[in-house]
Amino acid sequence: MAMNFEQARQNMVENQVRPWEVLDFRVLDALSHVRREDYVAAGHRNMAFADLTLPLGHGEVMMKPVVEGRVLQALELQPTDEVLEIGTGSGFLTACMAHLSQRVTTIDMHADFVETARERLGRAGFANVRFDVAEAVNGYTPNAVFDAIVVTGAMHVVPEKFVRWLKVGGRMFVVRGDSPAQTAVLLTHEGDGRYREESLFETDLPYLAHAAPVKRFVL
């Protein structure tokens, strides 16, 4: 029997995401309307709504739906917001943020991720997303500042320049710390490079390129 994706999507929202304290109506609406099954590999379509990370290639994963919901709720995206996504991945979170904001700029160091996401969002009718192949830690400087930034890979330490890419009052979601005990945090730019930090929840994600802790060898 063919899977009922619409029913599975609503079950995901009601039985996974909402119980994890994601109660923002606009976020739940985005998760209810963006077709998650269209942002996974063909062989994983029947697992698109499971409470699992899904492999994307290059050692990267698609976040669990509950984590994506918490990311979107923490950022409090507004229809006028300009958003930067560091780590395009599958393009699903990109699509949800495009649904909620004015424009999303998304970058990834893997050209195949970027091209696949461009095709997926194009088929879905999103025209407010800019795509770029770039590596954020060492090889990227945006030509604008943003209302919100989401970093979809973990970082041992968040570079100060990432905070400078935010407008004053802008918000950044990032997972920080040492695997497997990492913490999702929200950083709010208060001006002059200063930021306020709020711990959100514990999780574990693969590190962004060039953002893992340096291994130290003891002789």
MDTraj code that builds the backbone (N, CA, C; nanometers):
import mdtraj as md
import numpy as np

residues = "MET ALA MET ASN PHE GLU GLN ALA ARG GLN ASN MET VAL GLU ASN GLN VAL ARG PRO TRP GLU VAL LEU ASP PHE ARG VAL LEU ASP ALA LEU SER HIS VAL ARG ARG GLU ASP TYR VAL ALA ALA GLY HIS ARG ASN MET ALA PHE ALA ASP LEU THR LEU PRO LEU GLY HIS GLY GLU VAL MET MET LYS PRO VAL VAL GLU GLY ARG VAL LEU GLN ALA LEU GLU LEU GLN PRO THR ASP GLU VAL LEU GLU ILE GLY THR GLY SER GLY PHE LEU THR ALA CYS MET ALA HIS LEU SER GLN ARG VAL THR THR ILE ASP MET HIS ALA ASP PHE VAL GLU THR ALA ARG GLU ARG LEU GLY ARG ALA GLY PHE ALA ASN VAL ARG PHE ASP VAL ALA GLU ALA VAL ASN GLY TYR THR PRO ASN ALA VAL PHE ASP ALA ILE VAL VAL THR GLY ALA MET HIS VAL VAL PRO GLU LYS PHE VAL ARG TRP LEU LYS VAL GLY GLY ARG MET PHE VAL VAL ARG GLY ASP SER PRO ALA GLN THR ALA VAL LEU LEU THR HIS GLU GLY ASP GLY ARG TYR ARG GLU GLU SER LEU PHE GLU THR ASP LEU PRO TYR LEU ALA HIS ALA ALA PRO VAL LYS ARG PHE VAL LEU".split()
xyz = np.array([
    [0.0845, -0.1202, 0.0000],
    [0.0000, 0.0000, 0.0000],
    [0.0879, 0.1250, 0.0000],
    [0.0534, 0.2219, -0.0857],
    [0.1297, 0.3456, -0.0931],
    [0.1140, 0.4254, 0.0356],
    [0.2217, 0.4916, 0.0744],
    [0.2198, 0.5704, 0.1974],
    [0.1373, 0.6971, 0.1766],
    [0.0576, 0.7319, 0.2744],
    [-0.0205, 0.8556, 0.2724],
    [0.0668, 0.9661, 0.3307],
    [0.1343, 1.0418, 0.2436],
    [0.2289, 1.1424, 0.2904],
    [0.1599, 1.2556, 0.3661],
    [0.0415, 1.2939, 0.3225],
    [-0.0282, 1.4027, 0.3914],
    [-0.0611, 1.3625, 0.5353],
    [-0.1074, 1.2391, 0.5535],
    [-0.1375, 1.1920, 0.6885],
    [-0.0097, 1.1801, 0.7710],
    [0.0970, 1.1307, 0.7085],
    [0.2243, 1.1180, 0.7790],
    [0.2783, 1.2547, 0.8211],
    [0.2588, 1.3553, 0.7353],
    [0.3055, 1.4903, 0.7672],
    [0.2306, 1.5457, 0.8887],
    [0.1015, 1.5285, 0.8901],
    [0.0221, 1.5783, 1.0031],
    [0.0543, 1.5008, 1.1307],
    [0.0784, 1.3704, 1.1190],
    [0.1193, 1.2929, 1.2357],
    [0.2528, 1.3418, 1.2902],
    [0.3454, 1.3752, 1.1999],
    [0.4747, 1.4291, 1.2417],
    [0.4567, 1.5579, 1.3213],
    [0.3737, 1.6476, 1.2692],
    [0.3525, 1.7761, 1.3354],
    [0.2840, 1.7579, 1.4704],
    [0.1789, 1.6778, 1.4737],
    [0.0981, 1.6651, 1.5953],
    [0.1597, 1.5736, 1.7002],
    [0.2307, 1.4679, 1.6568],
    [0.2785, 1.3671, 1.7517],
    [0.4270, 1.3761, 1.7835],
    [0.5021, 1.4502, 1.7008],
    [0.6449, 1.4675, 1.7274],
    [0.6786, 1.6125, 1.7615],
    [0.6447, 1.7012, 1.6688],
    [0.6933, 1.8390, 1.6792],
    [0.6207, 1.9161, 1.7886],
    [0.4894, 1.9145, 1.7864],
    [0.4134, 1.9906, 1.8859],
    [0.4445, 1.9453, 2.0296],
    [0.4524, 1.8138, 2.0579],
    [0.4849, 1.7735, 2.1952],
    [0.6242, 1.8165, 2.2419],
    [0.7113, 1.8529, 2.1481],
    [0.8460, 1.8996, 2.1857],
    [0.8455, 2.0517, 2.2047],
    [0.7305, 2.1035, 2.2452],
    [0.7118, 2.2446, 2.2819],
    [0.7287, 2.3388, 2.1636],
    [0.6988, 2.2908, 2.0444],
    [0.6924, 2.3789, 1.9274],
    [0.5458, 2.4154, 1.9092],
    [0.5107, 2.5371, 1.9487],
    [0.3704, 2.5780, 1.9529],
    [0.3416, 2.6992, 1.8650],
    [0.4454, 2.7552, 1.8020],
    [0.4278, 2.8711, 1.7150],
    [0.3447, 2.8296, 1.5928],
    [0.2302, 2.8940, 1.5745],
    [0.1383, 2.8542, 1.4675],
    [0.2038, 2.8649, 1.3307],
    [0.2826, 2.9710, 1.3067],
    [0.3436, 2.9888, 1.1751],
    [0.4454, 2.8790, 1.1463],
    [0.5188, 2.8370, 1.2486],
    [0.6149, 2.7278, 1.2317],
    [0.5421, 2.5974, 1.2006],
    [0.4377, 2.5677, 1.2750],
    [0.3610, 2.4456, 1.2502],
    [0.2979, 2.4489, 1.1110],
    [0.2564, 2.5671, 1.0682],
    [0.1990, 2.5814, 0.9343],
    [0.3043, 2.5526, 0.8267],
    [0.4264, 2.6039, 0.8474],
    [0.5334, 2.5775, 0.7501],
    [0.5628, 2.4285, 0.7416],
    [0.5736, 2.3626, 0.8571],
    [0.6026, 2.2194, 0.8578],
    [0.4873, 2.1368, 0.7996],
    [0.3672, 2.1926, 0.8053],
    [0.2499, 2.1237, 0.7510],
    [0.2374, 2.1391, 0.5999],
    [0.3029, 2.2420, 0.5436],
    [0.2846, 2.2705, 0.4016],
    [0.4069, 2.2372, 0.3150],
    [0.5277, 2.2436, 0.3710],
    [0.6466, 2.2100, 0.2925],
    [0.6577, 2.0578, 0.2881],
    [0.6676, 2.0040, 0.1689],
    [0.6596, 1.8589, 0.1476],
    [0.7958, 1.7948, 0.1800],
    [0.8125, 1.7507, 0.3040],
    [0.9415, 1.6981, 0.3499],
    [0.9875, 1.5792, 0.2653],
    [0.8937, 1.4994, 0.2179],
    [0.9300, 1.3811, 0.1387],
    [0.9992, 1.4171, 0.0079],
    [0.9835, 1.5430, -0.0372],
    [1.0471, 1.5862, -0.1609],
    [1.1904, 1.6341, -0.1390],
    [1.2374, 1.6326, -0.0140],
    [1.3707, 1.6831, 0.0191],
    [1.4621, 1.5739, 0.0727],
    [1.4244, 1.4491, 0.0501],
    [1.5079, 1.3360, 0.0898],
    [1.5368, 1.2517, -0.0341],
    [1.6376, 1.1653, -0.0235],
    [1.6680, 1.0739, -0.1334],
    [1.5487, 0.9823, -0.1590],
    [1.5347, 0.9391, -0.2831],
    [1.4184, 0.8583, -0.3207],
    [1.4022, 0.7362, -0.2310],
    [1.5122, 0.6756, -0.1923],
    [1.5059, 0.5568, -0.1092],
    [1.4663, 0.5829, 0.0347],
    [1.4596, 0.7111, 0.0728],
    [1.4252, 0.7470, 0.2107],
    [1.2882, 0.8141, 0.2225],
    [1.2122, 0.8184, 0.1141],
    [1.0847, 0.8917, 0.1183],
    [0.9906, 0.8388, 0.2267],
    [0.9885, 0.7078, 0.2452],
    [0.8987, 0.6508, 0.3457],
    [0.9482, 0.6753, 0.4881],
    [1.0730, 0.7257, 0.5022],
    [1.1257, 0.7590, 0.6347],
    [1.1307, 0.9097, 0.6575],
    [1.0756, 0.9862, 0.5652],
    [1.0889, 1.1319, 0.5713],
    [1.0292, 1.1918, 0.6974],
    [0.9323, 1.1257, 0.7582],
    [0.8623, 1.1822, 0.8733],
    [0.8978, 1.1112, 1.0041],
    [0.9961, 1.0215, 0.9989],
    [1.0371, 0.9477, 1.1185],
    [1.1201, 1.0381, 1.2096],
    [1.1222, 1.0040, 1.3373],
    [1.1985, 1.0792, 1.4365],
    [1.3449, 1.0350, 1.4303],
    [1.4074, 1.0620, 1.3145],
    [1.5427, 1.0157, 1.2862],
    [1.6193, 1.1230, 1.2110],
    [1.7522, 1.1227, 1.2256],
    [1.8353, 1.1949, 1.1296],
    [1.8493, 1.1061, 1.0070],
    [1.8551, 1.1675, 0.8890],
    [1.8676, 1.0911, 0.7638],
    [1.9974, 1.1294, 0.6942],
    [2.0722, 1.0319, 0.6424],
    [2.2005, 1.0626, 0.5780],
    [2.1805, 1.1379, 0.4470],
    [2.2700, 1.2350, 0.4238],
    [2.2637, 1.3158, 0.3020],
    [2.3828, 1.2913, 0.2097],
    [2.4866, 1.2277, 0.2607],
    [2.6127, 1.2170, 0.1880],
    [2.7143, 1.3130, 0.2470],
    [2.8417, 1.2920, 0.2123],
    [2.9517, 1.3753, 0.2630],
    [2.9574, 1.3759, 0.4163],
    [2.9020, 1.2735, 0.4807],
    [2.9030, 1.2697, 0.6265],
    [2.8029, 1.3610, 0.6929],
    [2.7130, 1.4209, 0.6150],
    [2.6132, 1.5140, 0.6677],
    [2.4797, 1.4425, 0.6882],
    [2.3954, 1.5035, 0.7725],
    [2.2633, 1.4454, 0.7993],
    [2.1560, 1.5532, 0.7919],
    [2.0343, 1.5079, 0.7655],
    [1.9147, 1.5919, 0.7759],
    [1.8677, 1.5850, 0.9210],
    [1.8447, 1.6996, 0.9821],
    [1.8028, 1.7030, 1.1217],
    [1.6704, 1.6302, 1.1416],
    [1.6472, 1.5850, 1.2649],
    [1.5166, 1.5306, 1.3004],
    [1.4101, 1.6395, 1.2855],
    [1.2869, 1.6034, 1.2532],
    [1.1796, 1.7035, 1.2435],
    [1.1628, 1.7868, 1.3699],
    [1.1782, 1.7243, 1.4875],
    [1.1597, 1.8008, 1.6117],
    [1.2657, 1.9087, 1.6261],
    [1.3877, 1.8788, 1.5832],
    [1.4948, 1.9783, 1.5913],
    [1.4686, 2.0919, 1.4928],
    [1.4259, 2.0567, 1.3715],
    [1.3935, 2.1613, 1.2738],
    [1.2837, 2.2526, 1.3270],
    [1.1831, 2.1951, 1.3929],
    [1.0775, 2.2768, 1.4513],
    [1.1302, 2.3712, 1.5567],
    [1.2196, 2.3224, 1.6430],
    [1.2753, 2.4073, 1.7473],
    [1.3635, 2.5171, 1.6897],
    [1.4371, 2.4852, 1.5830],
    [1.5186, 2.5873, 1.5154],
    [1.4296, 2.7009, 1.4663],
    [1.3258, 2.6660, 1.3939],
    [1.2371, 2.7677, 1.3348],
    [1.1679, 2.8491, 1.4435],
    [1.1254, 2.7861, 1.5500],
    [1.0583, 2.8590, 1.6575],
    [1.1539, 2.9540, 1.7281],
    [1.2774, 2.9096, 1.7529],
    [1.3749, 2.9933, 1.8227],
    [1.4086, 3.1197, 1.7436],
    [1.4141, 3.1091, 1.6109],
    [1.4528, 3.2240, 1.5276],
    [1.3430, 3.3294, 1.5165],
    [1.2178, 3.2891, 1.5405],
    [1.1047, 3.3840, 1.5340],
    [1.1072, 3.4644, 1.4041],
    [1.1168, 3.3945, 1.2920],
    [1.1284, 3.4623, 1.1631],
    [1.0030, 3.5415, 1.1302],
    [1.0262, 3.6602, 1.0741],
    [0.9183, 3.7504, 1.0348],
    [0.9139, 3.7643, 0.8824],
    [0.7991, 3.8042, 0.8272],
    [0.7861, 3.8135, 0.6807],
    [0.8827, 3.9117, 0.6155],
    [0.9424, 4.0023, 0.6932],
    [1.0370, 4.0998, 0.6377],
    [1.1827, 4.0586, 0.6583],
    [1.2073, 3.9441, 0.7188],
    [1.3434, 3.9051, 0.7563],
    [1.4267, 3.8579, 0.6379],
    [1.5544, 3.8961, 0.6428],
    [1.6572, 3.8431, 0.5533],
    [1.7360, 3.7399, 0.6334],
    [1.7481, 3.6192, 0.5781],
    [1.8039, 3.5063, 0.6528],
    [1.9256, 3.4505, 0.5790],
    [2.0276, 3.4120, 0.6565],
    [2.1427, 3.3399, 0.6021],
    [2.1429, 3.1997, 0.6609],
    [2.1488, 3.0992, 0.5751],
    [2.1622, 2.9605, 0.6180],
    [2.3018, 2.9117, 0.5822],
    [2.3764, 2.8678, 0.6826],
    [2.5102, 2.8141, 0.6623],
    [2.4990, 2.6623, 0.6679],
    [2.5020, 2.6011, 0.5514],
    [2.4814, 2.4572, 0.5396],
    [2.3451, 2.4270, 0.4807],
    [2.3367, 2.4225, 0.3477],
    [2.2091, 2.4022, 0.2780],
    [2.1512, 2.2643, 0.3034],
    [2.2392, 2.1634, 0.3015],
    [2.1930, 2.0268, 0.3243],
    [2.0888, 1.9845, 0.2225],
    [1.9769, 1.9313, 0.2711],
    [1.8710, 1.8803, 0.1833],
    [1.7903, 1.9904, 0.1159],
    [1.7900, 2.1104, 0.1764],
    [1.7051, 2.2185, 0.1275],
    [1.5714, 2.2281, 0.1991],
    [1.5394, 2.1310, 0.2859],
    [1.4089, 2.1341, 0.3532],
    [1.3991, 2.2516, 0.4507],
    [1.4991, 2.2679, 0.5362],
    [1.4951, 2.3805, 0.6292],
    [1.4977, 2.5126, 0.5526],
    [1.5726, 2.5159, 0.4430],
    [1.5749, 2.6337, 0.3547],
    [1.4336, 2.6696, 0.3111],
    [1.3589, 2.5679, 0.2662],
    [1.2228, 2.5906, 0.2183],
    [1.1321, 2.6415, 0.3296],
    [1.1452, 2.5829, 0.4489],
    [1.0624, 2.6285, 0.5610],
    [1.0926, 2.7744, 0.5945],
    [1.2201, 2.8120, 0.5919],
    [1.2552, 2.9510, 0.6227],
    [1.2102, 3.0445, 0.5110],
    [1.2165, 2.9984, 0.3865],
    [1.1649, 3.0788, 0.2759],
    [1.0153, 3.1007, 0.2892],
    [0.9455, 3.0006, 0.3410],
    [0.8011, 3.0100, 0.3667],
    [0.7711, 3.1172, 0.4703],
    [0.8637, 3.1389, 0.5639],
    [0.8387, 3.2260, 0.6797],
    [0.8989, 3.3653, 0.6663],
    [0.9923, 3.3857, 0.5742],
    [1.0685, 3.5110, 0.5703],
    [1.0623, 3.5757, 0.4323],
    [1.1282, 3.6895, 0.4203],
    [1.1291, 3.7597, 0.2911],
    [1.2268, 3.6961, 0.1934],
    [1.3477, 3.6646, 0.2432],
    [1.4488, 3.6080, 0.1534],
    [1.5477, 3.5258, 0.2342],
    [1.5932, 3.4152, 0.1747],
    [1.6946, 3.3299, 0.2349],
    [1.8146, 3.3233, 0.1416],
    [1.9325, 3.3481, 0.1965],
    [2.0577, 3.3196, 0.1271],
    [2.1142, 3.1934, 0.1899],
    [2.1392, 3.0911, 0.1102],
    [2.1875, 2.9649, 0.1641],
    [2.3181, 2.9259, 0.0969],
    [2.4148, 2.8812, 0.1780],
    [2.5449, 2.8426, 0.1247],
    [2.5802, 2.7022, 0.1723],
    [2.6558, 2.6316, 0.0914],
    [2.7078, 2.5002, 0.1292],
    [2.8360, 2.4777, 0.0506],
    [2.9305, 2.4101, 0.1117],
    [3.0573, 2.3838, 0.0429],
    [3.0453, 2.2713, -0.0607],
    [2.9360, 2.1943, -0.0527],
    [2.9152, 2.0825, -0.1444],
    [2.8258, 2.1273, -0.2599],
    [2.8833, 2.1358, -0.3784],
    [2.8087, 2.1861, -0.4935],
    [2.6875, 2.0999, -0.5262],
    [2.6980, 1.9669, -0.5036],
    [2.5839, 1.8805, -0.5348],
    [2.4664, 1.9084, -0.4413],
    [2.4941, 1.9400, -0.3143],
    [2.3862, 1.9783, -0.2235],
    [2.3160, 2.1035, -0.2745],
    [2.3961, 2.2024, -0.3144],
    [2.3399, 2.3305, -0.3574],
    [2.2539, 2.3110, -0.4822],
    [2.3034, 2.2373, -0.5797],
    [2.2285, 2.2194, -0.7038],
    [2.1015, 2.1376, -0.6820],
    [2.1096, 2.0343, -0.5987],
    [1.9909, 1.9545, -0.5704],
    [1.8865, 2.0376, -0.4978],
    [1.9300, 2.1175, -0.3998],
    [1.8359, 2.2023, -0.3270],
    [1.7745, 2.3074, -0.4200],
    [1.8559, 2.3625, -0.5088],
    [1.8036, 2.4615, -0.6035],
    [1.6915, 2.4003, -0.6883],
    [1.7136, 2.2777, -0.7337],
    [1.6115, 2.2099, -0.8145],
    [1.4861, 2.1816, -0.7321],
    [1.5044, 2.1348, -0.6088],
    [1.3897, 2.1014, -0.5252],
    [1.3062, 2.2251, -0.4929],
    [1.3700, 2.3326, -0.4542],
    [1.2947, 2.4536, -0.4196],
    [1.2336, 2.5175, -0.5431],
    [1.3013, 2.5043, -0.6571],
    [1.2434, 2.5544, -0.7810],
    [1.1149, 2.4821, -0.8170],
    [1.1183, 2.3488, -0.8043],
    [0.9968, 2.2710, -0.8332],
    [0.8841, 2.3063, -0.7373],
    [0.9201, 2.3435, -0.6134],
    [0.8181, 2.3786, -0.5138],
    [0.7680, 2.5217, -0.5294],
    [0.8299, 2.5999, -0.6195],
    [0.7811, 2.7339, -0.6472],
    [0.8421, 2.8437, -0.5634],
    [0.9502, 2.8147, -0.4894],
    [1.0140, 2.9183, -0.4085],
    [1.1033, 3.0046, -0.4976],
    [1.0776, 3.1353, -0.4969],
    [1.1560, 3.2278, -0.5783],
    [1.2336, 3.3275, -0.4916],
    [1.2341, 3.3081, -0.3602],
    [1.2974, 3.4042, -0.2694],
    [1.4190, 3.3439, -0.1991],
    [1.4933, 3.2582, -0.2719],
    [1.6120, 3.1948, -0.2159],
    [1.7304, 3.2182, -0.3091],
    [1.8433, 3.2589, -0.2503],
    [1.9686, 3.2733, -0.3242],
    [2.0616, 3.1611, -0.2821],
    [2.1270, 3.0959, -0.3775],
    [2.2125, 2.9809, -0.3509],
    [2.3577, 3.0169, -0.3838],
    [2.4501, 2.9637, -0.3044],
    [2.5916, 2.9864, -0.3322],
    [2.6708, 2.8665, -0.2823],
    [2.7732, 2.8295, -0.3576],
    [2.8666, 2.7263, -0.3135],
    [2.9814, 2.7976, -0.2428],
    [2.9927, 2.7766, -0.1125],
    [3.0934, 2.8465, -0.0342],
    [3.1161, 2.7735, 0.0973],
    [3.2344, 2.7952, 0.1550],
    [3.2693, 2.7384, 0.2851],
    [3.2751, 2.8524, 0.3853],
    [3.1914, 2.8475, 0.4864],
    [3.1640, 2.9646, 0.5697],
    [3.2798, 3.0059, 0.6598],
    [3.3503, 2.9095, 0.7175],
    [3.4480, 2.9440, 0.8207],
    [3.5665, 3.0189, 0.7615],
    [3.6169, 2.9732, 0.6475],
    [3.7382, 3.0335, 0.5920],
    [3.7197, 3.1028, 0.4577],
    [3.6094, 3.0740, 0.3860],
    [3.6048, 3.1190, 0.2480],
    [3.4838, 3.1998, 0.2081],
    [3.4164, 3.2654, 0.3025],
    [3.2920, 3.3339, 0.2657],
    [3.2784, 3.4636, 0.3426],
    [3.2413, 3.5686, 0.2698],
    [3.2067, 3.6960, 0.3317],
    [3.0811, 3.7473, 0.2631],
    [2.9701, 3.7577, 0.3348],
    [2.8472, 3.8066, 0.2711],
    [2.8578, 3.9557, 0.2403],
    [2.7760, 4.0007, 0.1462],
    [2.7748, 4.1429, 0.1116],
    [2.6584, 4.2150, 0.1765],
    [2.6031, 4.1562, 0.2818],
    [2.4914, 4.2165, 0.3546],
    [2.4938, 4.1630, 0.4972],
    [2.4126, 4.2231, 0.5829],
    [2.3913, 4.1682, 0.7169],
    [2.2481, 4.1161, 0.7236],
    [2.2220, 4.0301, 0.8227],
    [2.0996, 3.9514, 0.8229],
    [2.0220, 3.9674, 0.9534],
    [1.8916, 3.9456, 0.9419],
    [1.8064, 3.9435, 1.0610],
    [1.8204, 3.8134, 1.1369],
    [1.8547, 3.7066, 1.0660],
    [1.8680, 3.5753, 1.1289],
    [1.9702, 3.4923, 1.0524],
    [2.0444, 3.4121, 1.1279],
    [2.1394, 3.3166, 1.0712],
    [2.1141, 3.1816, 1.1367],
    [2.1128, 3.0769, 1.0561],
    [2.1058, 2.9412, 1.1103],
    [2.2272, 2.8641, 1.0606],
    [2.2972, 2.8017, 1.1539],
    [2.4133, 2.7189, 1.1221],
    [2.3701, 2.5739, 1.1407],
    [2.3679, 2.4967, 1.0343],
    [2.3089, 2.3628, 1.0405],
    [2.4099, 2.2538, 1.0758],
    [2.5363, 2.2904, 1.0940],
    [2.6365, 2.1979, 1.1463],
    [2.6859, 2.2492, 1.2798],
    [2.7353, 2.1578, 1.3623],
    [2.7847, 2.1988, 1.4938],
    [2.9168, 2.2743, 1.4806],
    [2.9490, 2.3538, 1.5835],
    [3.0748, 2.4270, 1.5897],
    [3.1312, 2.4137, 1.7306],
    [3.2615, 2.3888, 1.7385],
    [3.3256, 2.3866, 1.8706],
    [3.3258, 2.5271, 1.9292],
    [3.3582, 2.6250, 1.8455],
    [3.3582, 2.7671, 1.8838],
    [3.2954, 2.8450, 1.7691],
    [3.2090, 2.9405, 1.8005],
    [3.1453, 3.0232, 1.6984],
    [3.2372, 3.1399, 1.6644],
    [3.2778, 3.1567, 1.5380],
    [3.3650, 3.2690, 1.5014],
    [3.2966, 3.4038, 1.5270],
    [3.3739, 3.5000, 1.5743],
    [3.3189, 3.6330, 1.6003],
    [3.2599, 3.6943, 1.4735],
    [3.3176, 3.6618, 1.3568],
    [3.2680, 3.7227, 1.2333],
    [3.1246, 3.6815, 1.2051],
    [3.0827, 3.5626, 1.2497],
    [2.9448, 3.5213, 1.2280],
    [2.8493, 3.6183, 1.2972],
    [2.8836, 3.6620, 1.4174],
    [2.7991, 3.7571, 1.4905],
    [2.7940, 3.8898, 1.4158],
    [2.9060, 3.9298, 1.3563],
    [2.9092, 4.0571, 1.2826],
    [2.8235, 4.0516, 1.1567],
    [2.7872, 3.9329, 1.1109],
    [2.6990, 3.9209, 0.9943],
    [2.5533, 3.9445, 1.0307],
    [2.5252, 3.9603, 1.1602],
    [2.3889, 3.9874, 1.2058],
    [2.3640, 4.1367, 1.2194],
    [2.2432, 4.1787, 1.1867],
    [2.1996, 4.3126, 1.2226],
    [2.1895, 4.3215, 1.3742],
    [2.1938, 4.4433, 1.4278],
    [2.1684, 4.4602, 1.5706],
    [2.0259, 4.4105, 1.5996],
    [2.0137, 4.3241, 1.6980],
    [1.8861, 4.2596, 1.7264],
    [1.8665, 4.1298, 1.6515],
    [1.9603, 4.0968, 1.5605],
    [1.9503, 3.9736, 1.4836],
    [1.9787, 3.8511, 1.5689],
    [1.9278, 3.7356, 1.5239],
    [1.9372, 3.6113, 1.6000],
    [2.0132, 3.5060, 1.5198],
    [2.0943, 3.4275, 1.5921],
    [2.1667, 3.3172, 1.5307],
    [2.1397, 3.1877, 1.6072],
    [2.0986, 3.0846, 1.5333],
    [2.0877, 2.9501, 1.5908],
    [2.2134, 2.8736, 1.5541],
    [2.2754, 2.8115, 1.6546],
    [2.3935, 2.7300, 1.6302],
    [2.4024, 2.6222, 1.7376],
    [2.4551, 2.5069, 1.7000],
    [2.4825, 2.3986, 1.7943],
    [2.6317, 2.4033, 1.8260],
    [2.6629, 2.4066, 1.9544],
    [2.8002, 2.4337, 1.9962],
    [2.8457, 2.3298, 2.0985],
    [2.9764, 2.3037, 2.1004],
    [3.0318, 2.2165, 2.2021],
    [3.0929, 2.0908, 2.1452],
    [3.1233, 1.9978, 2.2352],
    [3.1924, 1.8744, 2.2000],
    [3.0928, 1.7603, 2.1868],
    [3.0941, 1.6926, 2.0725],
    [3.0092, 1.5753, 2.0515],
    [3.0510, 1.4650, 2.1498],
    [2.9539, 1.3921, 2.2057],
    [2.8103, 1.3919, 2.1753],
    [2.7267, 1.4829, 2.2655],
    [2.7915, 1.5623, 2.3515],
    [2.7168, 1.6469, 2.4454],
    [2.7195, 1.7912, 2.3972],
    [2.6458, 1.8184, 2.2908],
    [2.6414, 1.9529, 2.2332],
    [2.5141, 2.0243, 2.2783],
    [2.5172, 2.1576, 2.2702],
    [2.4034, 2.2381, 2.3127],
    [2.3616, 2.3316, 2.2006],
    [2.2323, 2.3322, 2.1698],
    [2.1775, 2.4299, 2.0756],
    [2.1587, 2.5619, 2.1492],
    [2.2098, 2.6697, 2.0905],
    [2.1996, 2.8006, 2.1547],
    [2.1455, 2.9030, 2.0567],
    [2.0858, 3.0067, 2.1111],
    [2.0409, 3.1222, 2.0328],
    [2.1230, 3.2414, 2.0771],
    [2.1931, 3.3033, 1.9820],
    [2.2733, 3.4223, 2.0083],
    [2.2010, 3.5424, 1.9492],
    [2.1837, 3.6478, 2.0294],
    [2.1182, 3.7702, 1.9832],
    [2.2201, 3.8827, 1.9842],
    [2.2426, 3.9451, 1.8686],
    [2.3426, 4.0507, 1.8546],
    [2.2928, 4.1793, 1.9216],
    [2.3702, 4.2279, 2.0165],
    [2.3321, 4.3490, 2.0904],
    [2.4111, 4.4713, 2.0466],
    [2.4978, 4.4562, 1.9459],
    [2.5760, 4.5684, 1.8957],
    [2.7203, 4.5618, 1.9410],
    [2.8105, 4.6202, 1.8604],
    [2.9535, 4.6255, 1.8917],
    [3.0125, 4.4867, 1.9146],
    [2.9596, 4.3883, 1.8435],
    [3.0119, 4.2532, 1.8568],
    [2.9663, 4.1789, 1.9805],
    [2.8860, 4.2420, 2.0646],
    [2.8358, 4.1764, 2.1857],
    [2.7084, 4.0985, 2.1535],
    [2.6885, 3.9908, 2.2261],
    [2.5669, 3.9127, 2.2034],
    [2.5166, 3.8519, 2.3334],
    [2.3879, 3.8292, 2.3345],
    [2.3220, 3.7609, 2.4459],
    [2.3011, 3.6158, 2.4071],
    [2.3221, 3.5258, 2.5004],
    [2.3163, 3.3827, 2.4711],
    [2.2048, 3.3148, 2.5497],
    [2.1287, 3.2294, 2.4832],
    [2.0247, 3.1500, 2.5474],
    [2.0434, 3.0041, 2.5088],
    [2.0589, 2.9165, 2.6074],
    [2.0678, 2.7728, 2.5813],
    [1.9283, 2.7182, 2.5555],
    [1.9145, 2.6351, 2.4531],
    [1.7827, 2.5865, 2.4113],
    [1.7597, 2.4399, 2.4455],
    [1.8476, 2.3516, 2.4000],
    [1.8300, 2.2088, 2.4250],
    [1.9599, 2.1358, 2.3916],
    [1.9699, 2.0117, 2.4374],
    [2.0858, 1.9276, 2.4083],
    [2.0617, 1.8505, 2.2783],
    [2.1661, 1.8347, 2.1996],
    [2.1540, 1.7596, 2.0745],
    [2.2927, 1.7155, 2.0315],
    [2.3030, 1.6593, 1.9129],
    [2.4322, 1.6159, 1.8592],
    [2.4248, 1.6183, 1.7072],
    [2.5115, 1.6971, 1.6447],
    [2.5152, 1.7096, 1.4992],
    [2.6584, 1.6943, 1.4489],
    [2.6773, 1.6512, 1.3238],
    [2.8110, 1.6539, 1.2643],
    [2.8624, 1.7982, 1.2601],
    [2.9939, 1.8124, 1.2714],
    [3.0530, 1.9462, 1.2716],
    [3.0531, 2.0091, 1.1326],
    [3.0358, 2.1400, 1.1302],
    [3.0584, 2.2182, 1.0092],
    [3.2056, 2.2033, 0.9713],
    [3.2356, 2.2136, 0.8432],
    [3.3747, 2.2040, 0.7980],
    [3.4614, 2.3074, 0.8691],
    [3.5768, 2.2641, 0.9173],
    [3.6743, 2.3500, 0.9854],
    [3.6221, 2.4063, 1.1180],
    [3.5227, 2.3397, 1.1765],
    [3.4657, 2.3904, 1.3017],
    [3.4699, 2.2869, 1.4140],
    [3.5326, 2.1718, 1.3896],
    [3.5448, 2.0693, 1.4929],
    [3.6574, 2.1058, 1.5891],
    [3.6524, 2.0533, 1.7119],
    [3.7625, 2.0781, 1.8052],
    [3.8918, 2.0186, 1.7529],
    [4.0031, 2.0842, 1.7824],
    [4.1342, 2.0349, 1.7403],
    [4.1733, 1.9194, 1.8312],
    [4.2081, 1.8076, 1.7698],
    [4.2483, 1.6917, 1.8483],
    [4.3876, 1.7144, 1.9064],
    [4.4009, 1.6886, 2.0337],
    [4.5298, 1.7042, 2.1012],
    [4.5834, 1.5660, 2.1386],
    [4.7103, 1.5428, 2.1048],
    [4.7727, 1.4148, 2.1326],
    [4.8678, 1.4308, 2.2497],
    [4.8518, 1.3453, 2.3459],
    [4.9372, 1.3486, 2.4647],
    [5.0355, 1.2331, 2.4575],
    [5.1648, 1.2642, 2.4665],
    [5.2682, 1.1603, 2.4587],
    [5.2962, 1.1056, 2.5971],
])
top = md.Topology()
chain = top.add_chain()
for i, resn in enumerate(residues, 1):
    res = top.add_residue(resn, chain, resSeq=i)
    for name in ("N", "CA", "C"):
        top.add_atom(name, md.element.get_by_symbol(name[0]), res)
traj = md.Trajectory(xyz[None], top)
